[in-house]
Amino acid sequence: MGRTIVKIRAFFVRIFTPPRTLKINTSGRYFIGITLAVGLAATNTGNNLLYIILGALLSFVVASGILSNSALKKLQFSRVLPDRVFSRTPILYGVSVFNQKKYAPSYLITIRDGSVAERSGLFPIVTAGETASTVMEAVFPKRGRHTMEKLTVTTTFPFGLFTKGMTVDPGDEVMVLPRIKNVVRLPEELRTISGDESRSASGTGEEPWNIVEFASGDNPRHIHWKSSAKRDEIMKKEFMAQAERMMTFRLVDIEGDEDILEERIEQAATLTDHFIRKGHPVGLWLPDRFIAPKRGAAQCTEILEALALFEPHGGTTITTPNPDITGMVIDV
């Protein structure tokens, strides 16, 4: 029953909502005033010349309506958004318009995208069968899944007397990730793990560990020439193994102030991006989700998306089974 009422309501809204909007510009008001004055004078005097002028003025209005409507016909709009969008961080994205008409170009097309920024783009001409593009700037104030609002498309073609417009919904949705800040100074507990930890064992690290005989298949760059000359046989350097600095960021105190929680989420996102860029395995522990530490860009994206969609659930306490964590757990 409820769904039927919604459909009926949508039907009447669609019926009584005009496909185009019309705004009279300042020049249009003067033009209409002059037209009314000429019409009044022609009616009172019966002067044929005034009737001819009145007819010409009215034909301008009719021609303006037909040509402006033609300019907005068969236009297809699309946004080109970047792969990664961060909250409170300006981004540039593209807006394209494709003229599907075979012969007629469209003139003076203005696009306004008010969903995230009151910016507009002007297309002086869009040739038939071709695509024109412009670049716009946006700032998303909050993290999470964001549905872009409709585009407002207008034109003042051909005489600038009226602004005819319409709305277009490209149906775009974007995942807004938490803001990544510049890491100027790491927290105290993280400064000692900014590099790899050397283990007392042979491996592929950078610090020398031992000098042994060179064997077939070893890297010639590791030959220790001084020891080789002393022992009269080829010796090579061995290096210490590098321990993996696994870390898991745990979000704590989620029931506090909303601004403080957002700061902590941005801190977790910033540290995740920082340490994954340095090649460390990084994980995330949320009240309702655990992501095991891994390396790589895909892991970074998974953690950032989890932080973007995280909701404190109205302050209720959510218990998470204590996961089997390898490495450090860092509370943020």
Salt bridges, closest charged atoms under 4 A:
ASP113 OD2 - ARG79 NE 2.97
GLU118 OE1 - ARG112 NH1 3.49
GLU137 OE1 - ARG119 NH1 3.43
ASP172 OD2 - ARG79 NH1 2.93
GLU173 OE1 - ARG145 NE 3.42
GLU188 OE1 - ARG191 NH1 2.75
GLU197 OE1 - ARG245 NH1 3.67
ASP218 OD2 - LYS236 NZ 3.06
GLU244 OE2 - ARG295 NH2 2.86
ASP253 OD2 - ARG264 NH2 3.87
GLU262 OE1 - ARG143 NE 2.92
GLU263 OE1 - LYS181 NZ 2.87
GLU266 OE2 - ARG88 NH2 2.43
GLU266 OE1 - ARG179 NH2 3.11
GLU266 OE1 - LYS181 NZ 3.62
ASP273 OD2 - ARG277 NE 2.91
ASP288 OD2 - HIS313 NE2 3.43
GLU302 OE2 - ARG289 NH2 3.28
ASP331 OD1 - ARG250 NE 2.69
